């Protein structure tokens, strides 16, 4: 058995938090001895009967004798009094911590007792966890699991003390965060203390009405949920409100100002502005709750989602509408925001990447309604109407958002910073920063090796340039052209190969002239965009997984409806046709300036290996992971060259796919700019190609979905780790794949 972290732990106070931590200590064998001190003889007796402590004392001095950890689990206003009592009796290397909701008052109390030279083991802390019930019996061993614990180390705090406390709280399965005292009290004033004050205030207001009995009798669930926290201990919250007075009053002032704005909107019946404010609040809660809470926790704690694909799929059939095109969804928000007038979008992709773009423009003052069932209404602010965001703009996993926005933000009058998740912070941004600097932008990639965060200094006068792209990239081309909207003179980009032209098409749809002459695209700065209606076609990149799944499965018959067939995106169709897939494009039409069609694929013949024509590579760059699965099922060798761009996507898609294919028994050789895959298919033979195995997706959604389709031709179980990012582009993937016939299970 491992050595315990502590020899003796002394709790001063043993309510909900203290008794829960004592339960953790026992369950995880964190201390040889656990004692406690409280004023309540009954609490001590109950704790002894529950087996939480081996000794109980009324005097804290008796409890702390010889303890190497002392936990102050008492009201914050009692801190100084208790510290004065125990100070002469503390061991030299004792760790002294607390669980209070305010930290400035705790530090002040410590300084009043110890002076400016605080003990090296003094590390204030605050577990952000609680329950409706209090007392020693309310404690739970899992109270802190998946909750945050904030430690506020001081300049005097020794690293060994901080590290031991981190180990202790991580043993309770909590997420430990370190921040300074002032920041803690400010954050908690807004997120905890103000909501409690509001709840107490609302209940007091209603209780003083003459019809208070009816008010409470007919109160709906929302009132009950919100006012529940007013049932908390009044003495505790009295102490917290006074202890965190300065930060709390600042939060109250901010609340009153915001409330006055809402009051004015209602009074003036400003429906448009009120709807925008309410929509922004709703979206912000959903966006930040997921993007800034769940995802970093999963990343930091190696928690991940996993797909398990079971062998034995018998069919792959059905008519499906896959989600809206991500590239078009991004641009519909960006262009609608800076247009004059209203833009109505249908078919909008409600995946995390596109929602990150939508949230960014809400943060810059744009009123946006939705999305609701794929519909979004954007009230444009014009070319000069964007406002400075309150803080860094969080782009989640979206490289498209960051590179295109870099061009737009370079032309604004305000400074800005763009950040992203763990995956995005590894992706190269110098390829867009370099040409923007040539235009006069002040832009820095502050991460290592030219990666995010991206910092932009506003109020720079941009000048149009001519730029020859060193490699085909629709994102870099678009970022330059978007900066050119505000630049003086002409901005033009020449591509080595044609890339997707959604930016050019949509700018024209918004009434902005864009010239295309061969591989040269140009526009004049200083124009304006006019709001319009945009129908987002189904995403051909999402459709590609189902196209490949159908092409490699016997007797399959899949129709994908209203898929975008922009000629700069149809590489996957052409490559599959060259490989011999039974694929037809039907019912072609135009929607929102983009060509769309229904695509039908049947599994009627074995695919053939090919040398992928290099002119098709930029037209299928995002679809190659799926095409690699098709190549593994083909007869003969497939060779890809000219695809170095794949190495700097959400992951190194060449290497990651090669590693996965080898794991599942496929002979393949990655090269600098492509891959060679030895297909295992044989004419007329639809038996298993893959052996199964565990695949590391590196949190790349396209890798995860591609290897899922390998499950249609596997003899063994396939486990794909790191699949939570599938929601960035295809939230309904597992549902639709299951309906089609793939046996797919999702676990975390």
ZAPA-492621 format. One record per residue (C-alpha): residue number from 0; x negated, y, z negated. Coordinates in steps of 0.02 Angstrom, whole numbers, plus 50000, padded with zeros to 5 digits. Each point is the difference from the previous one (the first is absolute). Example, Ala and Ser with C-alpha at 12.3 -4.5 7.8 and 13.67 -1.06 7.14 Angstrom:
2
R   n     x     y     z
R   0 49385 49775 49610
R   1 49931 50172 50033
***
This chain:
748
R   n     x     y     z
R   0 50000 50000 50000
R   1 49934 50174 50045
R   2 49940 50114 49862
R   3 50135 50123 49942
R   4 49977 50182 50048
R   5 50017 50056 49819
R   6 49961 49931 49829
R   7 50136 50095 49908
R   8 50140 50112 50065
R   9 50096 50117 49887
R  10 50167 50073 50054
R  11 50058 50158 49914
R  12 50186 49987 50035
R  13 50086 49847 50070
R  14 50150 50051 50102
R  15 50041 49951 50180
R  16 49829 50044 50075
R  17 49892 49941 49856
R  18 50092 49834 49977
R  19 49998 49968 50189
R  20 49812 50028 50007
R  21 49979 49886 49849
R  22 50096 49864 50096
R  23 49881 50024 50148
R  24 49850 49985 49883
R  25 50064 49835 49933
R  26 50049 49931 50170
R  27 49833 50046 50081
R  28 49889 49963 49848
R  29 49932 50178 50001
R  30 49960 50011 49813
R  31 49953 49881 49859
R  32 50099 50100 49871
R  33 50150 50116 50017
R  34 50062 50109 49856
R  35 50120 50147 49989
R  36 50050 50144 49890
R  37 50174 50077 49994
R  38 50101 50092 49869
R  39 50141 49873 50018
R  40 49982 49846 49891
R  41 50134 49913 50105
R  42 49905 50031 50162
R  43 49844 49921 49925
R  44 50099 49852 49934
R  45 50085 49974 50169
R  46 49832 50011 50091
R  47 49927 49869 49883
R  48 50149 49886 50026
R  49 49985 50021 50189
R  50 49816 49953 49989
R  51 49944 50164 50079
R  52 49879 50046 49860
R  53 49908 49906 49865
R  54 50004 50143 49874
R  55 50107 50155 49974
R  56 49962 50158 49902
R  57 50095 50156 49948
R  58 49839 50101 49996
R  59 49909 50019 50169
R  60 49834 50011 49907
R  61 50016 49817 49951
R  62 50042 49949 50178
R  63 49850 50081 50087
R  64 49866 49923 49889
R  65 49879 49908 50115
R  66 50109 50022 50155
R  67 49912 50020 50168
R  68 50162 50061 50082
R  69 50127 50117 49920
R  70 50161 50032 50097
R  71 50102 50153 49946
R  72 50179 49950 50043
R  73 50088 50136 49904
R  74 50090 50167 50032
R  75 49881 50125 50079
R  76 50027 50129 49863
R  77 49939 49877 49869
R  78 49832 49976 50088
R  79 49898 50130 49905
R  80 50063 49944 49829
R  81 49958 49817 50033
R  82 49830 50041 50076
R  83 49953 50099 49843
R  84 50044 49849 49893
R  85 49904 49871 50101
R  86 49851 50103 50061
R  87 49882 49960 49854
R  88 50039 49814 50016
R  89 49974 49971 50186
R  90 49857 49887 50057
R  91 49859 50084 50097
R  92 50041 49920 50169
R  93 50188 49992 49982
R  94 50108 50030 50153
R  95 50138 50122 49955
R  96 50146 50017 50120
R  97 50184 50047 49998
R  98 50159 49970 50099
R  99 50079 50173 49989
R 100 50092 50091 50140
R 101 49897 50159 49981
R 102 49812 50007 50000
R 103 49953 50182 49969
R 104 50077 49995 49826
R 105 49912 49835 49959
R 106 49831 50072 50051
R 107 50035 50159 49900
R 108 50042 49894 49848
R 109 49837 49902 50021
R 110 49897 50159 50013
R 111 50083 50068 49844
R 112 49941 49846 49907
R 113 49833 49954 50082
R 114 49948 50173 50062
R 115 49932 50027 50176
R 116 49891 49843 49991
R 117 50132 49868 50027
R 118 49961 49815 49974
R 119 49930 49911 50154
R 120 50137 49869 49984
R 121 50143 50125 50003
R 122 50099 49974 50163
R 123 50180 50065 50003
R 124 50124 49894 50097
R 125 50182 49993 50055
R 126 50090 49843 50061
R 127 50145 50057 50110
R 128 50121 49866 49947
R 129 50150 49993 49887
R 130 50170 49925 49964
R 131 50166 50055 49931
R 132 49971 49912 49834
R 133 49862 50041 49877
R 134 49919 49916 49853
R 135 49892 49849 49970
R 136 50133 49877 50062
R 137 50017 50093 50167
R 138 49821 49964 50050
R 139 49969 49896 50157
R 140 49841 49918 50061
R 141 50039 50056 50179
R 142 50049 50179 49957
R 143 49846 50071 50088
R 144 49995 49880 50149
R 145 50001 50095 50166
R 146 50008 50166 49906
R 147 49869 50136 49993
R 148 49889 50036 49851
R 149 49912 50168 50003
R 150 49836 50019 49908
R 151 49932 50176 49975
R 152 49814 49977 49961
R 153 49914 50154 49931
R 154 49821 50058 50036
R 155 49955 49922 49832
R 156 50081 49830 50040
R 157 49873 49860 50021
R 158 50014 49894 50159
R 159 49998 49839 49896
R 160 50154 50059 49905
R 161 50093 50048 50160
R 162 49955 49836 50084
R 163 50062 49897 49852
R 164 50166 50091 49999
R 165 50018 49974 50188
R 166 49971 49813 49973
R 167 50128 49999 49860
R 168 50137 50085 50101
R 169 49962 49898 50156
R 170 50025 49845 49892
R 171 50175 50069 49972
R 172 50017 49998 50192
R 173 50010 50190 50005
R 174 49927 50116 50132
R 175 49871 50110 49912
R 176 49973 50178 50060
R 177 49876 50126 49928
R 178 50036 50187 50007
R 179 49957 50154 49898
R 180 50104 50055 49853
R 181 50072 50158 50079
R 182 50052 49909 50159
R 183 50085 49864 49900
R 184 50104 50122 49899
R 185 50049 50098 50156
R 186 50052 49842 50095
R 187 50098 49929 49853
R 188 50086 50167 49971
R 189 50079 49985 50173
R 190 50028 49813 50013
R 191 50051 49954 49823
R 192 50023 50144 49879
R 193 50105 50111 50114
R 194 50121 49858 50050
R 195 50025 49957 49816
R 196 50029 50183 49956
R 197 50127 50013 50143
R 198 50090 49843 49941
R 199 50013 50063 49821
R 200 50059 50169 50065
R 201 50134 49928 50115
R 202 50072 49887 49865
R 203 50000 50145 49877
R 204 50087 50112 50127
R 205 50138 49873 50033
R 206 50019 49950 49818
R 207 50042 50182 49959
R 208 50147 50005 50122
R 209 50177 49990 49932
R 210 50038 49859 50121
R 211 49842 49905 49954
R 212 50092 49836 49970
R 213 50067 49998 50179
R 214 49831 50056 50069
R 215 49911 49851 49922
R 216 50145 49879 50030
R 217 49999 50030 50188
R 218 49813 50024 50023
R 219 49937 49900 50149
R 220 49844 49892 50011
R 221 49888 50143 50053
R 222 50036 50096 49840
R 223 49974 49845 49895
R 224 49835 49960 50085
R 225 49935 50177 49982
R 226 50061 50032 49823
R 227 49937 49831 49936
R 228 49833 50079 49954
R 229 50091 50124 49886
R 230 50029 49850 49885
R 231 49812 50003 49962
R 232 49932 50042 49827
R 233 50033 50188 49968
R 234 49855 50015 49878
R 235 49877 49930 50127
R 236 50060 50116 50138
R 237 50004 50149 49883
R 238 49816 49966 49965
R 239 49958 49976 50185
R 240 50090 50159 50056
R 241 49904 50105 49874
R 242 49834 49909 50026
R 243 50006 50029 50189
R 244 50082 50171 49989
R 245 49896 50094 50129
R 246 50011 49871 50140
R 247 50184 49962 49963
R 248 50054 50183 50006
R 249 49911 50019 50167
R 250 50097 49849 50064
R 251 50163 50074 49933
R 252 49964 50164 50092
R 253 49973 49904 50162
R 254 50160 49902 49976
R 255 50100 50159 49969
R 256 49929 50080 50158
R 257 50044 49848 50106
R 258 50173 49989 49921
R 259 50029 50183 50044
R 260 49961 49961 50182
R 261 50125 49857 50005
R 262 50129 50109 49912
R 263 49980 50135 50132
R 264 50016 49875 50144
R 265 50162 49932 49926
R 266 50067 50173 49963
R 267 49965 50058 50179
R 268 50060 49833 50072
R 269 49837 49986 50098
R 270 50035 49823 50059
R 271 49848 49983 50111
R 272 49873 50056 49868
R 273 50085 49900 49861
R 274 50001 49842 50105
R 275 49817 50027 50042
R 276 49954 50021 49816
R 277 50097 49847 49944
R 278 49933 49895 50143
R 279 49822 50053 49961
R 280 50021 49952 49817
R 281 50074 49831 50044
R 282 49865 49960 50126
R 283 49860 50062 49887
R 284 50054 49883 49861
R 285 50007 49850 50117
R 286 49838 50046 50089
R 287 49890 50037 49851
R 288 50073 49863 49892
R 289 49942 49873 50127
R 290 49848 50080 50080
R 291 49920 50068 49842
R 292 50056 49873 49871
R 293 50023 49825 50069
R 294 49870 49999 50138
R 295 49850 50066 49900
R 296 50046 49883 49857
R 297 49999 49853 50121
R 298 49835 50057 50075
R 299 49913 50034 49833
R 300 50058 49840 49918
R 301 49981 49882 50147
R 302 50187 49971 50001
R 303 50059 49963 50174
R 304 50143 49931 50102
R 305 49981 49834 50089
R 306 50087 49916 50145
R 307 50010 49810 50001
R 308 50044 49924 50170
R 309 50056 49820 49993
R 310 49972 49884 50149
R 311 50139 49917 50095
R 312 50088 50146 50085
R 313 50120 49922 50127
R 314 50054 50153 50098
R 315 49974 50185 50028
R 316 50155 50081 50072
R 317 50118 50147 49991
R 318 50037 50180 50052
R 319 49912 50128 49892
R 320 49981 50187 49982
R 321 49830 50034 49924
R 322 49966 50163 49907
R 323 49974 50166 50088
R 324 49834 50045 50080
R 325 49881 50064 49868
R 326 49905 50116 50117
R 327 50160 50084 50060
R 328 50070 50008 49822
R 329 49845 50091 49938
R 330 50007 50127 50141
R 331 50187 50031 49986
R 332 49974 50066 49823
R 333 49843 50100 50042
R 334 50072 50085 50153
R 335 50173 50024 49927
R 336 49922 50086 49849
R 337 49910 50133 50103
R 338 50140 50022 50127
R 339 50127 50140 49998
R 340 50173 49933 49960
R 341 50063 49829 49950
R 342 49935 49830 50056
R 343 50106 49843 49980
R 344 49908 49833 50003
R 345 50078 49828 50017
R 346 49912 49832 49986
R 347 49869 50073 49881
R 348 49885 49869 49924
R 349 50028 49998 49812
R 350 49831 49921 49964
R 351 49871 50070 49881
R 352 49886 50079 50131
R 353 50138 50101 50083
R 354 50074 50045 49829
R 355 49829 50067 49948
R 356 50006 50120 50148
R 357 50178 50051 49956
R 358 49950 50033 49819
R 359 49850 50104 50055
R 360 50111 50122 50095
R 361 50125 50008 49857
R 362 49851 50047 49891
R 363 49962 50139 50124
R 364 50173 50077 49981
R 365 50096 49918 50141
R 366 50181 49954 49962
R 367 50035 49822 50059
R 368 50157 49896 49977
R 369 49985 49811 49997
R 370 49942 49877 50052
R 371 50165 49908 49989
R 372 50025 49850 50114
R 373 49861 50066 50111
R 374 50074 50175 50015
R 375 49900 50155 49953
R 376 50043 50183 50019
R 377 49856 50124 49997
R 378 50027 50188 49980
R 379 49849 50070 50090
R 380 49902 50145 49927
R 381 49913 50053 50160
R 382 49815 50008 50042
R 383 49959 50118 49855
R 384 50121 49933 49869
R 385 49905 49862 49910
R 386 49958 50039 49818
R 387 49855 49947 49891
R 388 50035 49836 49910
R 389 49988 50001 49810
R 390 49860 49871 50001
R 391 49908 49875 50111
R 392 50105 49921 50138
R 393 50008 49812 49975
R 394 50000 49904 50164
R 395 50011 49825 49928
R 396 49934 49876 50129
R 397 50032 50107 50154
R 398 49849 50043 50107
R 399 50116 50072 50132
R 400 50073 50124 49875
R 401 49829 50055 49940
R 402 49919 50023 50171
R 403 50148 50090 50079
R 404 50030 50108 49847
R 405 49815 50047 49997
R 406 50030 50091 50164
R 407 50157 50088 49939
R 408 49930 50047 49829
R 409 49841 50072 50077
R 410 50107 50140 50073
R 411 50098 50045 49843
R 412 49973 50150 49888
R 413 49981 49894 49843
R 414 49870 49878 49935
R 415 50044 49816 49993
R 416 49933 49831 49945
R 417 50057 49831 50068
R 418 49975 49840 49902
R 419 50055 49819 50024
R 420 50003 49827 49926
R 421 49850 49884 49980
R 422 50011 49941 50181
R 423 50016 50173 50078
R 424 49853 50069 49900
R 425 49885 49880 50095
R 426 50052 50057 50174
R 427 49892 50119 50105
R 428 50062 50179 50015
R 429 49848 50085 50076
R 430 50062 49952 50174
R 431 50141 50130 49979
R 432 49903 50119 49886
R 433 49860 50026 50128
R 434 50106 50070 50144
R 435 50105 50103 49878
R 436 49841 50082 49936
R 437 49957 50043 50181
R 438 50168 50090 50006
R 439 49952 50103 49847
R 440 50081 49897 49862
R 441 49920 49985 49830
R 442 50025 49817 49960
R 443 49904 49882 49888
R 444 50010 49812 49981
R 445 49955 49988 49817
R 446 49989 49811 49986
R 447 49845 49899 50038
R 448 49961 49969 50185
R 449 50124 50130 50063
R 450 50152 49925 49915
R 451 50146 50081 49904
R 452 50041 50103 49901
R 453 50008 50133 50137
R 454 49987 50182 49943
R 455 50052 50142 50116
R 456 49975 50187 49971
R 457 50143 50101 50074
R 458 50010 50168 50087
R 459 49876 49954 50137
R 460 50026 50067 50176
R 461 49991 49850 50118
R 462 49940 50008 50180
R 463 50047 49877 50135
R 464 49865 49878 50056
R 465 49977 49866 50131
R 466 49957 49836 49915
R 467 49943 49837 50078
R 468 50054 49858 49886
R 469 49851 49883 49968
R 470 50124 49855 49980
R 471 50183 49980 50040
R 472 50103 50056 49850
R 473 50178 50066 50008
R 474 49985 50063 49821
R 475 49847 50107 50033
R 476 50073 50064 50165
R 477 50161 50047 49912
R 478 49912 50085 49854
R 479 49904 50112 50120
R 480 50154 50042 50105
R 481 50100 50042 49843
R 482 49864 50119 49941
R 483 50006 50073 50176
R 484 50182 50055 49972
R 485 49931 50140 49889
R 486 49833 50025 50090
R 487 49955 50145 50113
R 488 49996 49948 50184
R 489 50004 49827 50073
R 490 49963 49839 49907
R 491 49966 49844 50103
R 492 49947 49821 49968
R 493 49930 49875 50124
R 494 50018 49816 49957
R 495 49884 49860 50058
R 496 50156 49890 50016
R 497 50184 50046 49988
R 498 50071 49987 49824
R 499 50178 50011 49936
R 500 50078 50165 50053
R 501 50136 50022 49869
R 502 49932 50170 49950
R 503 50006 50068 50178
R 504 50174 49930 50033
R 505 50073 50064 49838
R 506 49922 50174 50016
R 507 50087 50013 50168
R 508 50163 49941 49920
R 509 49983 50145 49877
R 510 49977 50120 50145
R 511 49810 50020 49993
R 512 49906 49987 50165
R 513 49863 49869 50008
R 514 49903 49964 50159
R 515 49933 49827 50044
R 516 49877 49988 50145
R 517 49928 49825 50008
R 518 49916 49969 49833
R 519 49998 50186 49956
R 520 50138 50068 49886
R 521 50012 50187 49965
R 522 50112 50131 49922
R 523 49997 50188 49966
R 524 50008 50062 49820
R 525 50127 50125 49936
R 526 50163 49920 50059
R 527 50146 49937 49898
R 528 50099 49839 49975
R 529 50190 49996 50002
R 530 50097 49874 49896
R 531 50078 49854 50094
R 532 50072 49825 49980
R 533 49877 49855 49993
R 534 50045 49816 50014
R 535 49857 49894 49935
R 536 49982 49839 50101
R 537 49964 49833 49917
R 538 49814 49979 49971
R 539 49911 49891 50129
R 540 49862 49969 49871
R 541 50128 49923 49882
R 542 50083 49908 50144
R 543 49831 49925 50048
R 544 50001 49879 49852
R 545 50167 49928 50056
R 546 49943 49998 50181
R 547 49848 49896 49954
R 548 50101 49890 49881
R 549 50122 49958 50141
R 550 49861 49975 50129
R 551 49912 49866 49894
R 552 50156 49903 49943
R 553 50087 49864 50099
R 554 50178 50038 50058
R 555 49996 50172 49919
R 556 50113 50137 50067
R 557 49981 50174 49925
R 558 50072 50164 50063
R 559 49935 50164 49927
R 560 50120 50144 50031
R 561 49964 50181 50047
R 562 49810 49984 49988
R 563 49894 50147 50054
R 564 49908 49958 50162
R 565 49898 50158 50016
R 566 49874 49958 50137
R 567 49857 50045 49881
R 568 50061 49864 49879
R 569 50045 49853 50111
R 570 49832 49912 49997
R 571 50071 49860 49892
R 572 50133 49963 50131
R 573 49875 49996 50143
R 574 49874 49894 49904
R 575 50132 49872 49948
R 576 50061 49992 50180
R 577 49822 49970 50062
R 578 49986 49860 49872
R 579 50154 49922 50080
R 580 50134 50044 49872
R 581 50182 49984 50055
R 582 50039 50184 49969
R 583 50124 50116 50084
R 584 50036 50186 49979
R 585 50186 50035 50018
R 586 50123 50145 49992
R 587 49871 50138 50020
R 588 50058 50176 49953
R 589 49940 50167 49929
R 590 50032 50058 49820
R 591 49932 50163 49928
R 592 49873 50016 50140
R 593 49932 49824 49969
R 594 50035 49849 50112
R 595 50080 49853 49908
R 596 50056 49823 50048
R 597 50052 49833 49932
R 598 49860 49870 50000
R 599 50039 49815 50011
R 600 49869 49865 49966
R 601 50023 49812 50013
R 602 49882 49861 49950
R 603 50002 49901 50160
R 604 49818 49978 50048
R 605 49828 49993 49922
R 606 49901 50163 50003
R 607 49834 50011 50094
R 608 49840 50083 49936
R 609 49947 50156 50096
R 610 49867 50135 50004
R 611 50101 50149 49939
R 612 49986 50140 50131
R 613 49912 50148 49917
R 614 50125 50123 50074
R 615 50134 49915 49893
R 616 49902 50012 49838
R 617 50051 50178 49948
R 618 50181 49956 50047
R 619 50004 49855 49876
R 620 49877 50055 49866
R 621 50119 49972 49853
R 622 50070 49838 50068
R 623 49837 49902 50014
R 624 50011 49913 49830
R 625 50163 49920 50059
R 626 49925 49964 50171
R 627 49855 49908 49915
R 628 50129 49877 49931
R 629 50067 49976 50177
R 630 49822 49973 50064
R 631 49969 49864 49869
R 632 50155 49909 50066
R 633 49950 50021 50182
R 634 49910 49874 50110
R 635 49822 50056 50034
R 636 49896 50148 49948
R 637 50060 50178 49968
R 638 49870 50139 50005
R 639 50029 50178 49937
R 640 49875 50140 50031
R 641 50008 50190 49986
R 642 50098 49997 49836
R 643 49875 50073 49875
R 644 50142 50110 49934
R 645 50071 49844 49915
R 646 49855 50002 49877
R 647 50056 50165 49920
R 648 50185 49972 49977
R 649 50080 49962 49830
R 650 49871 49861 49995
R 651 49864 49937 50118
R 652 50133 49907 50099
R 653 49875 49906 50107
R 654 49905 49927 49852
R 655 50152 49973 49888
R 656 50095 49908 50139
R 657 49846 49898 50043
R 658 49978 49949 49818
R 659 50182 49948 49987
R 660 50000 49905 50165
R 661 49845 49902 49947
R 662 50082 49959 49833
R 663 50143 49922 50097
R 664 49891 49896 50115
R 665 49980 50115 50152
R 666 49832 50018 50086
R 667 49969 50185 50030
R 668 49854 50121 50012
R 669 50017 50184 49954
R 670 49897 50124 50102
R 671 49959 50184 49976
R 672 50149 50054 50105
R 673 50111 49847 50008
R 674 50016 49814 49973
R 675 49990 49833 50091
R 676 50135 49875 49950
R 677 50001 49817 50052
R 678 50184 49957 50017
R 679 50059 49829 49940
R 680 50158 49993 50106
R 681 50034 49863 50127
R 682 50129 50005 50138
R 683 50166 49928 49940
R 684 49933 49970 49823
R 685 50091 50103 49866
R 686 49921 49915 49850
R 687 49913 50094 49858
R 688 49851 50107 50045
R 689 49952 50068 49828
R 690 49947 49901 49847
R 691 50067 50121 49870
R 692 49898 50083 49864
R 693 49986 50159 49897
R 694 49982 50162 50098
R 695 49938 50165 49927
R 696 50091 50138 50094
R 697 49899 50140 49920
R 698 50167 50089 49972
R 699 50018 50025 50188
R 700 50182 49982 50051
R 701 49964 49944 50178
R 702 49881 49863 49942
R 703 50132 49936 49879
R 704 50140 49996 50130
R 705 49888 49921 50133
R 706 49948 49854 49891
R 707 50182 49979 49948
R 708 50040 49955 50181
R 709 49863 49868 49995
R 710 50118 49910 49882
R 711 50105 49949 50150
R 712 49859 49884 50058
R 713 49916 49945 49837
R 714 49978 49827 49925
R 715 49964 50070 49826
R 716 50061 50136 49885
R 717 49935 50175 50037
R 718 49976 50122 49855
R 719 49973 50182 50049
R 720 49936 50112 49860
R 721 50024 50189 49996
R 722 50164 50014 50096
R 723 50079 50145 49905
R 724 49950 50123 50138
R 725 50118 49914 50125
R 726 50130 50124 49933
R 727 49900 50143 50077
R 728 50061 49959 50175
R 729 50124 49855 49995
R 730 50102 49997 49837
R 731 50119 49865 50067
R 732 49865 49884 50070
R 733 50022 49853 49881
R 734 50189 50010 50013
R 735 50005 49998 50191
R 736 49862 49870 50014
R 737 50098 49888 49883
R 738 50159 50020 50103
R 739 49902 49955 50158
R 740 49940 49837 49922
R 741 49834 50034 49912
R 742 49990 49921 49826
R 743 49925 50147 49905
R 744 49995 50029 49812
R 745 49950 50161 49912
R 746 49921 50004 49826
R 747 49903 50127 49896
***
